[in-house]
Amino acid sequence: MEIEWPPHPSHPLEDRRGYVLNVYVDPRYRNQGIARLLMEASDHVFQERGLSYVILHATDAGRRLYERIGWLPTSEMAKQLPPA
């Protein structure tokens, strides 16, 4: 998906970024290159949209794949707030 995001040191002239969300391959079909193909397709779409900075939140299961195809780890924290 494409999201609005204020300019950032990693993309100082852009006010949007790509966001990869919920990549999942059923365990029966893993290690066949499916996730890699999905990620290559998303890269292509982002490039067509003129996006040069893309983020995702990796699970332990996906982290090795993402690193192999050029993704870099970043630091992020999260907090869930109780309902008001």
PDB file of N, CA, C and O in Angstrom:
ATOM      1  N   MET A   1       0.834  -1.166   0.000  1.00  0.00           N
ATOM      2  CA  MET A   1       0.000   0.000   0.000  1.00  0.00           C
ATOM      3  C   MET A   1       0.884   1.235   0.000  1.00  0.00           C
ATOM      4  O   MET A   1       2.074   1.162   0.307  1.00  0.00           O
ATOM      5  N   GLU A   2       0.300   2.350  -0.341  1.00  0.00           N
ATOM      6  CA  GLU A   2       0.984   3.634  -0.324  1.00  0.00           C
ATOM      7  C   GLU A   2       0.393   4.455   0.812  1.00  0.00           C
ATOM      8  O   GLU A   2      -0.827   4.577   0.922  1.00  0.00           O
ATOM      9  N   ILE A   3       1.252   5.019   1.658  1.00  0.00           N
ATOM     10  CA  ILE A   3       0.752   5.800   2.788  1.00  0.00           C
ATOM     11  C   ILE A   3       1.392   7.186   2.790  1.00  0.00           C
ATOM     12  O   ILE A   3       2.537   7.366   2.377  1.00  0.00           O
ATOM     13  N   GLU A   4       0.623   8.152   3.265  1.00  0.00           N
ATOM     14  CA  GLU A   4       1.173   9.490   3.449  1.00  0.00           C
ATOM     15  C   GLU A   4       2.070   9.453   4.673  1.00  0.00           C
ATOM     16  O   GLU A   4       1.736   8.835   5.684  1.00  0.00           O
ATOM     17  N   TRP A   5       3.220  10.126   4.572  1.00  0.00           N
ATOM     18  CA  TRP A   5       4.167  10.151   5.669  1.00  0.00           C
ATOM     19  C   TRP A   5       4.985  11.420   5.552  1.00  0.00           C
ATOM     20  O   TRP A   5       5.454  11.737   4.459  1.00  0.00           O
ATOM     21  N   PRO A   6       5.172  12.143   6.610  1.00  0.00           N
ATOM     22  CA  PRO A   6       5.964  13.370   6.510  1.00  0.00           C
ATOM     23  C   PRO A   6       7.372  13.069   6.001  1.00  0.00           C
ATOM     24  O   PRO A   6       7.881  11.967   6.207  1.00  0.00           O
ATOM     25  N   PRO A   7       7.997  14.027   5.344  1.00  0.00           N
ATOM     26  CA  PRO A   7       9.388  13.820   4.935  1.00  0.00           C
ATOM     27  C   PRO A   7      10.215  13.340   6.125  1.00  0.00           C
ATOM     28  O   PRO A   7       9.954  13.701   7.273  1.00  0.00           O
ATOM     29  N   HIS A   8      11.199  12.534   5.826  1.00  0.00           N
ATOM     30  CA  HIS A   8      11.962  11.807   6.833  1.00  0.00           C
ATOM     31  C   HIS A   8      13.419  11.800   6.376  1.00  0.00           C
ATOM     32  O   HIS A   8      13.664  11.922   5.176  1.00  0.00           O
ATOM     33  N   PRO A   9      14.390  11.665   7.264  1.00  0.00           N
ATOM     34  CA  PRO A   9      15.784  11.634   6.821  1.00  0.00           C
ATOM     35  C   PRO A   9      16.054  10.590   5.730  1.00  0.00           C
ATOM     36  O   PRO A   9      16.943  10.787   4.902  1.00  0.00           O
ATOM     37  N   SER A  10      15.308   9.496   5.719  1.00  0.00           N
ATOM     38  CA  SER A  10      15.515   8.472   4.691  1.00  0.00           C
ATOM     39  C   SER A  10      14.855   8.830   3.367  1.00  0.00           C
ATOM     40  O   SER A  10      15.200   8.259   2.333  1.00  0.00           O
ATOM     41  N   HIS A  11      13.911   9.765   3.382  1.00  0.00           N
ATOM     42  CA  HIS A  11      13.255  10.245   2.159  1.00  0.00           C
ATOM     43  C   HIS A  11      12.834  11.707   2.373  1.00  0.00           C
ATOM     44  O   HIS A  11      11.647  12.004   2.503  1.00  0.00           O
ATOM     45  N   PRO A  12      13.824  12.615   2.407  1.00  0.00           N
ATOM     46  CA  PRO A  12      13.561  14.007   2.794  1.00  0.00           C
ATOM     47  C   PRO A  12      12.702  14.804   1.827  1.00  0.00           C
ATOM     48  O   PRO A  12      12.147  15.831   2.219  1.00  0.00           O
ATOM     49  N   LEU A  13      12.574  14.379   0.601  1.00  0.00           N
ATOM     50  CA  LEU A  13      11.805  15.141  -0.377  1.00  0.00           C
ATOM     51  C   LEU A  13      10.462  14.494  -0.703  1.00  0.00           C
ATOM     52  O   LEU A  13       9.745  14.979  -1.578  1.00  0.00           O
ATOM     53  N   GLU A  14      10.120  13.437  -0.034  1.00  0.00           N
ATOM     54  CA  GLU A  14       8.874  12.725  -0.320  1.00  0.00           C
ATOM     55  C   GLU A  14       7.955  12.753   0.888  1.00  0.00           C
ATOM     56  O   GLU A  14       8.405  12.664   2.030  1.00  0.00           O
ATOM     57  N   ASP A  15       6.657  12.878   0.621  1.00  0.00           N
ATOM     58  CA  ASP A  15       5.674  12.879   1.707  1.00  0.00           C
ATOM     59  C   ASP A  15       4.796  11.637   1.671  1.00  0.00           C
ATOM     60  O   ASP A  15       3.639  11.662   2.091  1.00  0.00           O
ATOM     61  N   ARG A  16       5.366  10.554   1.162  1.00  0.00           N
ATOM     62  CA  ARG A  16       4.666   9.275   1.132  1.00  0.00           C
ATOM     63  C   ARG A  16       5.702   8.163   1.089  1.00  0.00           C
ATOM     64  O   ARG A  16       6.867   8.390   0.760  1.00  0.00           O
ATOM     65  N   ARG A  17       5.265   6.971   1.423  1.00  0.00           N
ATOM     66  CA  ARG A  17       6.146   5.803   1.372  1.00  0.00           C
ATOM     67  C   ARG A  17       5.316   4.578   1.073  1.00  0.00           C
ATOM     68  O   ARG A  17       4.098   4.574   1.256  1.00  0.00           O
ATOM     69  N   GLY A  18       5.977   3.552   0.619  1.00  0.00           N
ATOM     70  CA  GLY A  18       5.310   2.280   0.412  1.00  0.00           C
ATOM     71  C   GLY A  18       5.303   1.502   1.714  1.00  0.00           C
ATOM     72  O   GLY A  18       6.186   1.662   2.557  1.00  0.00           O
ATOM     73  N   TYR A  19       4.300   0.666   1.863  1.00  0.00           N
ATOM     74  CA  TYR A  19       4.184  -0.142   3.082  1.00  0.00           C
ATOM     75  C   TYR A  19       3.712  -1.539   2.694  1.00  0.00           C
ATOM     76  O   TYR A  19       2.614  -1.709   2.165  1.00  0.00           O
ATOM     77  N   VAL A  20       4.534  -2.516   2.957  1.00  0.00           N
ATOM     78  CA  VAL A  20       4.193  -3.915   2.702  1.00  0.00           C
ATOM     79  C   VAL A  20       3.555  -4.466   3.970  1.00  0.00           C
ATOM     80  O   VAL A  20       4.134  -4.382   5.052  1.00  0.00           O
ATOM     81  N   LEU A  21       2.375  -5.023   3.832  1.00  0.00           N
ATOM     82  CA  LEU A  21       1.606  -5.458   4.988  1.00  0.00           C
ATOM     83  C   LEU A  21       1.057  -6.860   4.762  1.00  0.00           C
ATOM     84  O   LEU A  21       0.494  -7.148   3.706  1.00  0.00           O
ATOM     85  N   ASN A  22       1.220  -7.722   5.741  1.00  0.00           N
ATOM     86  CA  ASN A  22       0.598  -9.049   5.768  1.00  0.00           C
ATOM     87  C   ASN A  22       1.013  -9.980   4.632  1.00  0.00           C
ATOM     88  O   ASN A  22       0.167 -10.585   3.974  1.00  0.00           O
ATOM     89  N   VAL A  23       2.318 -10.089   4.409  1.00  0.00           N
ATOM     90  CA  VAL A  23       2.801 -11.105   3.473  1.00  0.00           C
ATOM     91  C   VAL A  23       2.744 -12.439   4.202  1.00  0.00           C
ATOM     92  O   VAL A  23       3.316 -12.588   5.282  1.00  0.00           O
ATOM     93  N   TYR A  24       2.066 -13.389   3.621  1.00  0.00           N
ATOM     94  CA  TYR A  24       1.924 -14.694   4.271  1.00  0.00           C
ATOM     95  C   TYR A  24       1.882 -15.784   3.211  1.00  0.00           C
ATOM     96  O   TYR A  24       1.162 -15.676   2.219  1.00  0.00           O
ATOM     97  N   VAL A  25       2.654 -16.825   3.431  1.00  0.00           N
ATOM     98  CA  VAL A  25       2.620 -18.011   2.581  1.00  0.00           C
ATOM     99  C   VAL A  25       2.289 -19.191   3.485  1.00  0.00           C
ATOM    100  O   VAL A  25       2.955 -19.418   4.495  1.00  0.00           O
ATOM    101  N   ASP A  26       1.272 -19.927   3.118  1.00  0.00           N
ATOM    102  CA  ASP A  26       0.870 -21.108   3.875  1.00  0.00           C
ATOM    103  C   ASP A  26       2.091 -22.009   4.073  1.00  0.00           C
ATOM    104  O   ASP A  26       2.853 -22.226   3.132  1.00  0.00           O
ATOM    105  N   PRO A  27       2.284 -22.532   5.282  1.00  0.00           N
ATOM    106  CA  PRO A  27       3.464 -23.364   5.557  1.00  0.00           C
ATOM    107  C   PRO A  27       3.672 -24.502   4.551  1.00  0.00           C
ATOM    108  O   PRO A  27       4.812 -24.891   4.296  1.00  0.00           O
ATOM    109  N   ARG A  28       2.610 -25.030   3.988  1.00  0.00           N
ATOM    110  CA  ARG A  28       2.758 -26.134   3.013  1.00  0.00           C
ATOM    111  C   ARG A  28       3.454 -25.686   1.734  1.00  0.00           C
ATOM    112  O   ARG A  28       3.964 -26.518   0.983  1.00  0.00           O
ATOM    113  N   TYR A  29       3.479 -24.367   1.477  1.00  0.00           N
ATOM    114  CA  TYR A  29       4.024 -23.858   0.216  1.00  0.00           C
ATOM    115  C   TYR A  29       5.268 -22.986   0.402  1.00  0.00           C
ATOM    116  O   TYR A  29       5.725 -22.332  -0.535  1.00  0.00           O
ATOM    117  N   ARG A  30       5.798 -22.986   1.603  1.00  0.00           N
ATOM    118  CA  ARG A  30       6.984 -22.169   1.859  1.00  0.00           C
ATOM    119  C   ARG A  30       8.225 -22.778   1.226  1.00  0.00           C
ATOM    120  O   ARG A  30       8.243 -23.949   0.846  1.00  0.00           O
ATOM    121  N   ASN A  31       9.251 -21.961   1.124  1.00  0.00           N
ATOM    122  CA  ASN A  31      10.553 -22.367   0.555  1.00  0.00           C
ATOM    123  C   ASN A  31      10.448 -22.770  -0.905  1.00  0.00           C
ATOM    124  O   ASN A  31      11.205 -23.617  -1.378  1.00  0.00           O
ATOM    125  N   GLN A  32       9.505 -22.159  -1.621  1.00  0.00           N
ATOM    126  CA  GLN A  32       9.360 -22.394  -3.054  1.00  0.00           C
ATOM    127  C   GLN A  32       9.543 -21.098  -3.843  1.00  0.00           C
ATOM    128  O   GLN A  32       9.363 -21.083  -5.061  1.00  0.00           O
ATOM    129  N   GLY A  33       9.896 -20.019  -3.159  1.00  0.00           N
ATOM    130  CA  GLY A  33      10.117 -18.744  -3.834  1.00  0.00           C
ATOM    131  C   GLY A  33       8.879 -17.879  -3.971  1.00  0.00           C
ATOM    132  O   GLY A  33       8.924 -16.836  -4.623  1.00  0.00           O
ATOM    133  N   ILE A  34       7.778 -18.293  -3.370  1.00  0.00           N
ATOM    134  CA  ILE A  34       6.529 -17.538  -3.505  1.00  0.00           C
ATOM    135  C   ILE A  34       6.647 -16.160  -2.850  1.00  0.00           C
ATOM    136  O   ILE A  34       6.281 -15.155  -3.459  1.00  0.00           O
ATOM    137  N   ALA A  35       7.146 -16.105  -1.638  1.00  0.00           N
ATOM    138  CA  ALA A  35       7.279 -14.815  -0.944  1.00  0.00           C
ATOM    139  C   ALA A  35       8.239 -13.895  -1.703  1.00  0.00           C
ATOM    140  O   ALA A  35       7.999 -12.692  -1.805  1.00  0.00           O
ATOM    141  N   ARG A  36       9.296 -14.448  -2.220  1.00  0.00           N
ATOM    142  CA  ARG A  36      10.243 -13.639  -3.001  1.00  0.00           C
ATOM    143  C   ARG A  36       9.544 -13.049  -4.217  1.00  0.00           C
ATOM    144  O   ARG A  36       9.733 -11.872  -4.522  1.00  0.00           O
ATOM    145  N   LEU A  37       8.737 -13.848  -4.920  1.00  0.00           N
ATOM    146  CA  LEU A  37       8.002 -13.330  -6.080  1.00  0.00           C
ATOM    147  C   LEU A  37       7.009 -12.246  -5.683  1.00  0.00           C
ATOM    148  O   LEU A  37       6.857 -11.251  -6.391  1.00  0.00           O
ATOM    149  N   LEU A  38       6.334 -12.435  -4.553  1.00  0.00           N
ATOM    150  CA  LEU A  38       5.410 -11.404  -4.070  1.00  0.00           C
ATOM    151  C   LEU A  38       6.150 -10.110  -3.773  1.00  0.00           C
ATOM    152  O   LEU A  38       5.672  -9.026  -4.109  1.00  0.00           O
ATOM    153  N   MET A  39       7.302 -10.219  -3.152  1.00  0.00           N
ATOM    154  CA  MET A  39       8.073  -9.031  -2.817  1.00  0.00           C
ATOM    155  C   MET A  39       8.614  -8.342  -4.072  1.00  0.00           C
ATOM    156  O   MET A  39       8.646  -7.113  -4.138  1.00  0.00           O
ATOM    157  N   GLU A  40       9.037  -9.125  -5.066  1.00  0.00           N
ATOM    158  CA  GLU A  40       9.494  -8.533  -6.323  1.00  0.00           C
ATOM    159  C   GLU A  40       8.345  -7.805  -7.015  1.00  0.00           C
ATOM    160  O   GLU A  40       8.544  -6.730  -7.582  1.00  0.00           O
ATOM    161  N   ALA A  41       7.154  -8.379  -6.971  1.00  0.00           N
ATOM    162  CA  ALA A  41       5.985  -7.731  -7.567  1.00  0.00           C
ATOM    163  C   ALA A  41       5.659  -6.428  -6.846  1.00  0.00           C
ATOM    164  O   ALA A  41       5.314  -5.433  -7.483  1.00  0.00           O
ATOM    165  N   SER A  42       5.770  -6.431  -5.511  1.00  0.00           N
ATOM    166  CA  SER A  42       5.489  -5.197  -4.773  1.00  0.00           C
ATOM    167  C   SER A  42       6.534  -4.134  -5.092  1.00  0.00           C
ATOM    168  O   SER A  42       6.189  -2.961  -5.229  1.00  0.00           O
ATOM    169  N   ASP A  43       7.797  -4.515  -5.212  1.00  0.00           N
ATOM    170  CA  ASP A  43       8.833  -3.547  -5.595  1.00  0.00           C
ATOM    171  C   ASP A  43       8.486  -2.894  -6.931  1.00  0.00           C
ATOM    172  O   ASP A  43       8.616  -1.680  -7.091  1.00  0.00           O
ATOM    173  N   HIS A  44       8.050  -3.699  -7.874  1.00  0.00           N
ATOM    174  CA  HIS A  44       7.706  -3.191  -9.207  1.00  0.00           C
ATOM    175  C   HIS A  44       6.560  -2.182  -9.123  1.00  0.00           C
ATOM    176  O   HIS A  44       6.621  -1.119  -9.741  1.00  0.00           O
ATOM    177  N   VAL A  45       5.522  -2.511  -8.365  1.00  0.00           N
ATOM    178  CA  VAL A  45       4.376  -1.603  -8.217  1.00  0.00           C
ATOM    179  C   VAL A  45       4.807  -0.302  -7.545  1.00  0.00           C
ATOM    180  O   VAL A  45       4.415   0.782  -7.978  1.00  0.00           O
ATOM    181  N   PHE A  46       5.608  -0.406  -6.494  1.00  0.00           N
ATOM    182  CA  PHE A  46       6.072   0.803  -5.817  1.00  0.00           C
ATOM    183  C   PHE A  46       6.883   1.683  -6.774  1.00  0.00           C
ATOM    184  O   PHE A  46       6.720   2.903  -6.786  1.00  0.00           O
ATOM    185  N   GLN A  47       7.747   1.068  -7.565  1.00  0.00           N
ATOM    186  CA  GLN A  47       8.542   1.839  -8.521  1.00  0.00           C
ATOM    187  C   GLN A  47       7.644   2.502  -9.560  1.00  0.00           C
ATOM    188  O   GLN A  47       7.881   3.651  -9.934  1.00  0.00           O
ATOM    189  N   GLU A  48       6.622   1.802 -10.030  1.00  0.00           N
ATOM    190  CA  GLU A  48       5.682   2.396 -10.983  1.00  0.00           C
ATOM    191  C   GLU A  48       4.974   3.605 -10.385  1.00  0.00           C
ATOM    192  O   GLU A  48       4.657   4.554 -11.102  1.00  0.00           O
ATOM    193  N   ARG A  49       4.725   3.581  -9.084  1.00  0.00           N
ATOM    194  CA  ARG A  49       4.064   4.695  -8.396  1.00  0.00           C
ATOM    195  C   ARG A  49       5.031   5.810  -8.018  1.00  0.00           C
ATOM    196  O   ARG A  49       4.616   6.829  -7.466  1.00  0.00           O
ATOM    197  N   GLY A  50       6.304   5.626  -8.309  1.00  0.00           N
ATOM    198  CA  GLY A  50       7.293   6.643  -8.004  1.00  0.00           C
ATOM    199  C   GLY A  50       7.740   6.670  -6.561  1.00  0.00           C
ATOM    200  O   GLY A  50       8.279   7.673  -6.094  1.00  0.00           O
ATOM    201  N   LEU A  51       7.523   5.580  -5.850  1.00  0.00           N
ATOM    202  CA  LEU A  51       7.927   5.494  -4.448  1.00  0.00           C
ATOM    203  C   LEU A  51       9.347   4.942  -4.368  1.00  0.00           C
ATOM    204  O   LEU A  51       9.680   3.946  -5.011  1.00  0.00           O
ATOM    205  N   SER A  52      10.170   5.603  -3.572  1.00  0.00           N
ATOM    206  CA  SER A  52      11.550   5.132  -3.457  1.00  0.00           C
ATOM    207  C   SER A  52      11.881   4.627  -2.062  1.00  0.00           C
ATOM    208  O   SER A  52      12.973   4.103  -1.842  1.00  0.00           O
ATOM    209  N   TYR A  53      10.963   4.773  -1.118  1.00  0.00           N
ATOM    210  CA  TYR A  53      11.207   4.309   0.243  1.00  0.00           C
ATOM    211  C   TYR A  53      10.032   3.444   0.675  1.00  0.00           C
ATOM    212  O   TYR A  53       8.877   3.864   0.603  1.00  0.00           O
ATOM    213  N   VAL A  54      10.339   2.234   1.124  1.00  0.00           N
ATOM    214  CA  VAL A  54       9.311   1.254   1.463  1.00  0.00           C
ATOM    215  C   VAL A  54       9.636   0.657   2.823  1.00  0.00           C
ATOM    216  O   VAL A  54      10.803   0.436   3.149  1.00  0.00           O
ATOM    217  N   ILE A  55       8.604   0.395   3.616  1.00  0.00           N
ATOM    218  CA  ILE A  55       8.795  -0.196   4.935  1.00  0.00           C
ATOM    219  C   ILE A  55       7.958  -1.454   5.078  1.00  0.00           C
ATOM    220  O   ILE A  55       7.014  -1.680   4.322  1.00  0.00           O
ATOM    221  N   LEU A  56       8.315  -2.261   6.049  1.00  0.00           N
ATOM    222  CA  LEU A  56       7.506  -3.402   6.474  1.00  0.00           C
ATOM    223  C   LEU A  56       7.894  -3.741   7.895  1.00  0.00           C
ATOM    224  O   LEU A  56       8.934  -3.301   8.387  1.00  0.00           O
ATOM    225  N   HIS A  57       7.077  -4.506   8.539  1.00  0.00           N
ATOM    226  CA  HIS A  57       7.390  -5.019   9.872  1.00  0.00           C
ATOM    227  C   HIS A  57       7.573  -6.522   9.728  1.00  0.00           C
ATOM    228  O   HIS A  57       6.620  -7.243   9.435  1.00  0.00           O
ATOM    229  N   ALA A  58       8.774  -6.986   9.930  1.00  0.00           N
ATOM    230  CA  ALA A  58       9.108  -8.388   9.693  1.00  0.00           C
ATOM    231  C   ALA A  58       8.863  -9.247  10.928  1.00  0.00           C
ATOM    232  O   ALA A  58       9.165  -8.855  12.055  1.00  0.00           O
ATOM    233  N   THR A  59       8.315 -10.413  10.684  1.00  0.00           N
ATOM    234  CA  THR A  59       8.259 -11.424  11.735  1.00  0.00           C
ATOM    235  C   THR A  59       9.585 -12.174  11.728  1.00  0.00           C
ATOM    236  O   THR A  59      10.382 -12.039  10.799  1.00  0.00           O
ATOM    237  N   ASP A  60       9.809 -12.949  12.752  1.00  0.00           N
ATOM    238  CA  ASP A  60      11.020 -13.774  12.772  1.00  0.00           C
ATOM    239  C   ASP A  60      11.039 -14.726  11.582  1.00  0.00           C
ATOM    240  O   ASP A  60      12.102 -15.016  11.034  1.00  0.00           O
ATOM    241  N   ALA A  61       9.867 -15.212  11.181  1.00  0.00           N
ATOM    242  CA  ALA A  61       9.789 -16.163  10.066  1.00  0.00           C
ATOM    243  C   ALA A  61      10.190 -15.521   8.735  1.00  0.00           C
ATOM    244  O   ALA A  61      10.752 -16.196   7.873  1.00  0.00           O
ATOM    245  N   GLY A  62       9.913 -14.238   8.559  1.00  0.00           N
ATOM    246  CA  GLY A  62      10.191 -13.587   7.284  1.00  0.00           C
ATOM    247  C   GLY A  62      11.478 -12.794   7.230  1.00  0.00           C
ATOM    248  O   GLY A  62      11.950 -12.448   6.147  1.00  0.00           O
ATOM    249  N   ARG A  63      12.049 -12.502   8.380  1.00  0.00           N
ATOM    250  CA  ARG A  63      13.203 -11.602   8.444  1.00  0.00           C
ATOM    251  C   ARG A  63      14.363 -12.035   7.553  1.00  0.00           C
ATOM    252  O   ARG A  63      14.937 -11.194   6.862  1.00  0.00           O
ATOM    253  N   ARG A  64      14.723 -13.306   7.543  1.00  0.00           N
ATOM    254  CA  ARG A  64      15.869 -13.765   6.732  1.00  0.00           C
ATOM    255  C   ARG A  64      15.638 -13.508   5.247  1.00  0.00           C
ATOM    256  O   ARG A  64      16.540 -13.064   4.537  1.00  0.00           O
ATOM    257  N   LEU A  65      14.421 -13.792   4.785  1.00  0.00           N
ATOM    258  CA  LEU A  65      14.114 -13.543   3.372  1.00  0.00           C
ATOM    259  C   LEU A  65      14.277 -12.063   3.057  1.00  0.00           C
ATOM    260  O   LEU A  65      14.933 -11.704   2.078  1.00  0.00           O
ATOM    261  N   TYR A  66      13.689 -11.208   3.873  1.00  0.00           N
ATOM    262  CA  TYR A  66      13.750  -9.774   3.598  1.00  0.00           C
ATOM    263  C   TYR A  66      15.196  -9.286   3.571  1.00  0.00           C
ATOM    264  O   TYR A  66      15.573  -8.505   2.698  1.00  0.00           O
ATOM    265  N   GLU A  67      15.987  -9.735   4.504  1.00  0.00           N
ATOM    266  CA  GLU A  67      17.392  -9.327   4.519  1.00  0.00           C
ATOM    267  C   GLU A  67      18.114  -9.813   3.270  1.00  0.00           C
ATOM    268  O   GLU A  67      18.943  -9.087   2.720  1.00  0.00           O
ATOM    269  N   ARG A  68      17.818 -11.021   2.813  1.00  0.00           N
ATOM    270  CA  ARG A  68      18.467 -11.555   1.602  1.00  0.00           C
ATOM    271  C   ARG A  68      18.118 -10.742   0.362  1.00  0.00           C
ATOM    272  O   ARG A  68      18.915 -10.674  -0.574  1.00  0.00           O
ATOM    273  N   ILE A  69      16.941 -10.124   0.341  1.00  0.00           N
ATOM    274  CA  ILE A  69      16.553  -9.372  -0.861  1.00  0.00           C
ATOM    275  C   ILE A  69      16.740  -7.867  -0.692  1.00  0.00           C
ATOM    276  O   ILE A  69      16.177  -7.079  -1.451  1.00  0.00           O
ATOM    277  N   GLY A  70      17.532  -7.470   0.302  1.00  0.00           N
ATOM    278  CA  GLY A  70      17.960  -6.091   0.394  1.00  0.00           C
ATOM    279  C   GLY A  70      17.313  -5.213   1.443  1.00  0.00           C
ATOM    280  O   GLY A  70      17.638  -4.029   1.529  1.00  0.00           O
ATOM    281  N   TRP A  71      16.414  -5.747   2.239  1.00  0.00           N
ATOM    282  CA  TRP A  71      15.787  -4.950   3.296  1.00  0.00           C
ATOM    283  C   TRP A  71      16.756  -4.800   4.455  1.00  0.00           C
ATOM    284  O   TRP A  71      17.527  -5.710   4.763  1.00  0.00           O
ATOM    285  N   LEU A  72      16.706  -3.638   5.092  1.00  0.00           N
ATOM    286  CA  LEU A  72      17.572  -3.352   6.232  1.00  0.00           C
ATOM    287  C   LEU A  72      16.737  -3.223   7.500  1.00  0.00           C
ATOM    288  O   LEU A  72      15.637  -2.671   7.460  1.00  0.00           O
ATOM    289  N   PRO A  73      17.240  -3.720   8.614  1.00  0.00           N
ATOM    290  CA  PRO A  73      16.490  -3.577   9.869  1.00  0.00           C
ATOM    291  C   PRO A  73      16.476  -2.123  10.328  1.00  0.00           C
ATOM    292  O   PRO A  73      17.441  -1.384  10.133  1.00  0.00           O
ATOM    293  N   THR A  74      15.372  -1.733  10.936  1.00  0.00           N
ATOM    294  CA  THR A  74      15.255  -0.405  11.546  1.00  0.00           C
ATOM    295  C   THR A  74      14.752  -0.603  12.966  1.00  0.00           C
ATOM    296  O   THR A  74      14.308  -1.692  13.329  1.00  0.00           O
ATOM    297  N   SER A  75      14.822   0.440  13.758  1.00  0.00           N
ATOM    298  CA  SER A  75      14.309   0.327  15.120  1.00  0.00           C
ATOM    299  C   SER A  75      12.912   0.921  15.182  1.00  0.00           C
ATOM    300  O   SER A  75      12.644   1.969  14.595  1.00  0.00           O
ATOM    301  N   GLU A  76      12.048   0.257  15.881  1.00  0.00           N
ATOM    302  CA  GLU A  76      10.696   0.742  16.078  1.00  0.00           C
ATOM    303  C   GLU A  76      10.157   0.161  17.364  1.00  0.00           C
ATOM    304  O   GLU A  76      10.513  -0.947  17.765  1.00  0.00           O
ATOM    305  N   MET A  77       9.310   0.913  17.990  1.00  0.00           N
ATOM    306  CA  MET A  77       8.651   0.442  19.204  1.00  0.00           C
ATOM    307  C   MET A  77       7.162   0.595  19.008  1.00  0.00           C
ATOM    308  O   MET A  77       6.722   1.373  18.162  1.00  0.00           O
ATOM    309  N   ALA A  78       6.378  -0.140  19.782  1.00  0.00           N
ATOM    310  CA  ALA A  78       4.918  -0.071  19.690  1.00  0.00           C
ATOM    311  C   ALA A  78       4.327  -0.097  21.084  1.00  0.00           C
ATOM    312  O   ALA A  78       4.928  -0.598  22.034  1.00  0.00           O
ATOM    313  N   LYS A  79       3.138   0.456  21.175  1.00  0.00           N
ATOM    314  CA  LYS A  79       2.421   0.456  22.453  1.00  0.00           C
ATOM    315  C   LYS A  79       0.938   0.381  22.136  1.00  0.00           C
ATOM    316  O   LYS A  79       0.438   1.134  21.300  1.00  0.00           O
ATOM    317  N   GLN A  80       0.246  -0.509  22.788  1.00  0.00           N
ATOM    318  CA  GLN A  80      -1.188  -0.616  22.637  1.00  0.00           C
ATOM    319  C   GLN A  80      -1.852   0.132  23.785  1.00  0.00           C
ATOM    320  O   GLN A  80      -1.555  -0.125  24.952  1.00  0.00           O
ATOM    321  N   LEU A  81      -2.749   1.055  23.457  1.00  0.00           N
ATOM    322  CA  LEU A  81      -3.434   1.838  24.479  1.00  0.00           C
ATOM    323  C   LEU A  81      -4.778   1.202  24.799  1.00  0.00           C
ATOM    324  O   LEU A  81      -5.424   0.654  23.906  1.00  0.00           O
ATOM    325  N   PRO A  82      -5.210   1.261  26.045  1.00  0.00           N
ATOM    326  CA  PRO A  82      -6.522   0.735  26.400  1.00  0.00           C
ATOM    327  C   PRO A  82      -7.624   1.619  25.822  1.00  0.00           C
ATOM    328  O   PRO A  82      -7.383   2.798  25.564  1.00  0.00           O
ATOM    329  N   PRO A  83      -8.820   1.084  25.612  1.00  0.00           N
ATOM    330  CA  PRO A  83      -9.908   1.915  25.103  1.00  0.00           C
ATOM    331  C   PRO A  83     -10.174   3.093  26.041  1.00  0.00           C
ATOM    332  O   PRO A  83      -9.991   2.984  27.253  1.00  0.00           O
ATOM    333  N   ALA A  84     -10.594   4.189  25.483  1.00  0.00           N
ATOM    334  CA  ALA A  84     -10.875   5.409  26.279  1.00  0.00           C
ATOM    335  C   ALA A  84     -12.135   5.215  27.107  1.00  0.00           C
ATOM    336  O   ALA A  84     -12.538   6.119  27.839  1.00  0.00           O
TER     337      ALA A  84
END
